[in-house]
Amino acid sequence: MSQSFTEQIRTGVPILADGAMGTLLYLRGVPYDHCFDELNASRPELIQAIHREYITAGAALVETNTFGANRIKLERFGLQDRVVELNRKAVSIARAARDISGREVWVAGSIGPIGKPSSLPTAKSRAEMFAAFKEQVEGLLEGGADLLMFETFWDLDQMQDAIRAAREVCSLPIVAQMTFTEECITLHGRPPEEVARTLAEAGADVVGANCSVGPLAMLDVIEKMASATDLPLAVQPNAGLPQFVEGRYVYLTSPDYFAEYTIKFAEAGTRLIGGCCGTTPAHIAAMRAALDRLHPGEVRPHPIVVTPPPPAEPEQAENGEDDGSFASKLGKQFVISVELDPPKGLKPAKLIRAAEMMKAEGVDAINIADSPMARVRMSALALAYLIQSRVGSEVILHFTCRDRNLMGLQSDLIGAHAVGVKNILALTGDPPTVGDYAHATAVYDVDSIGLIKIIKRMNEGFDGAGTSIGSKAHFRIACAVNPTAENLDEEISRFRQKIEAGAEYAMTQPLYEMSTWNDFLERLGPVNIPILFGVLPLQSSRHAEFLHNEVPGISVPAWVRERMRVAGADGQAEGARLATELLLEARGKVHGVYLMPSFGRYDQILEVVRAARQEAT
């Protein structure tokens, strides 16, 4: 995101949230007695479709389908051991919907009340609820949620426990919304003023109200809260009260009525406005139009228009002079490259904006991954072309052998060269079995070593069969190396074969301590090509454990995992500190750094880049 949630919500322009999830699931045939949270695993396409409808309607924030995804509620369905899985998948689904939309949209991890009476909880039950909240937050954090949305709480004490549990785990922004009756009090008789003050003291970043009643009564609640706190306010009313009509529950409050109250909420100072039970994409679209009328010309979460780029620049003279290009910097100065994953949909605007931010911070090159983990994404070459032509940043195109036969490989390489994409990272590619299409056919006519040989042959003016391509190409060939590979002898052997085949510089898998690299270099012996040191900043203790135990090719040392564990809720900041420390230690020992954001957290990457640049000066 170009601006953090906490920064945006303190501006004068309200953020529009989405509407009901359960209402739409019910309307699409899912009975109310089904576990909605389980659909994240069994019917992810249905959940993603609903997210996309809300984003299309104009929502700048979508909530995950996790309102009841805590251990105590899931126990009713025998799913109590799938808490982390269902929450993590829910965030992934929402993030995929955002990626496909190409819009800047926040993903809020939805957390509802435990559902047990807790006016006078026993020590055991209160501890049980606290642990359940903490476990759910960990799952949402592991999935990459941008903020947490505690909603429809009727017990103020339980809400405070929930916020405390979240703060033990992470430092994500927290929106805390209680539910009120038509008399403007909670079910336990707490007035809005008391609720607002208490939630502010508990550590919420945004306070507000949702569910239960329609816009009219909710406006009274918000106005009372505004008199008691300076925190930003949030509101998500129901579409009135439900009625049972012809065997179904329906809500009768119209989108136009909601649009009218959207203006009133905004004028009352509300900074996050959305809908709860009974609201649909039609309500959100009407609210979007109302906000646009109230704030004409303000930046909206819609894609930028990619205009036709200028013609490719003519070939640069090969005189060895420093022309400011990435290639001319290699081996002469410490360079910084940042990886961007192509979107899962048709719209690249968010990635282009991210590239613009990286360029503004002095990043030397943008790496464009080629459908990592064998999951379908936009063509890496297409995104590389857009970024290089629209942003003006040099790109390093990840080029895999998985999906193209020998003809396709060479055709795409010639095409990349023609549009000015000449930095190529030659990779074998993740096998389809790990991705979305496990039964897809992998090609692998050559591996990364064979691909390097083909590219080098093109630099000599010939294709792989020895036929002239008219002139010499000017590719700069990179290869990958993994200093944490289980079979280091084989890894070193392949690395040397890559260099012999024509690799001109290398990029490592993520590393977390210099001793790993030093040990690898000692075993490898001297090499004569520049090497960029891979760094993937950690987000939390769970993230560190996941990478270490479940992701092939990544090893996180025990002391790093312990630092992340001790950091607790400060995990994201600690991850940035660890990455910065490692980057600074690497200076003078490698030729540059290759930064890989997790969950699209470009703000964290920029922190690392700024710290490194400042230290260098």
Buried (B, 14 or more C-beta within 10 A) or exposed (E): BBEBBEEBBEBEBBBBBBBBBBBBBBEEEBEEEBBBBBBBBEBBEBBBBBBBBBBBBBBBBBBBBBBBBBBBBBEEBEBBEBBBBBBBBBBBBBBBBBBBBBBBBBBBBBBBBBEBEBEEBEEEBBEBBBBBBBBBBBBBBBBBBBBBBBBBBBBBBBBBBBBBBBBBBBBBBBBBBBBBBEEBBBBEEBBBBBBBBBBBEBBBBBBBBBBBBBBBBBBBBBBBBBEBBEBBBBBBBBBBBBEEEEEEBBBEBBBEBBBBBBBBBBEBBBBBBBBBBBBBBBBBBBBBBBBBEBBEEEEBBBBBEEEEEEEBEEEEEEEEEEEEBBBBBBBEEBBBBBBBBBBBBEBBBBBBBBBBBBBEBEBBBBBBBBBBEBBEBBEBBEBBBBBBBBBEBBBBBBBBBBBBEBEEBBEBBBEBBEBBBBBBBBBBBBEBEEBEEEEBEBBBBBBBBBBBBBBBBBBEEBBBEEEEBEEEBEBBBBBBBBBBBEEBEEBBEBBBBBBEBBBBBBBBBBBBBBEBBEEBBEEBEEEEBBBBBBBBBBBBBBBBBBBBEEBEEBBBBEEBBEBBBEBBBBBBEBBBBBBBBBBBBBBEEBBBBBBBBBBBBBBBBBBBBEBBEEEEE
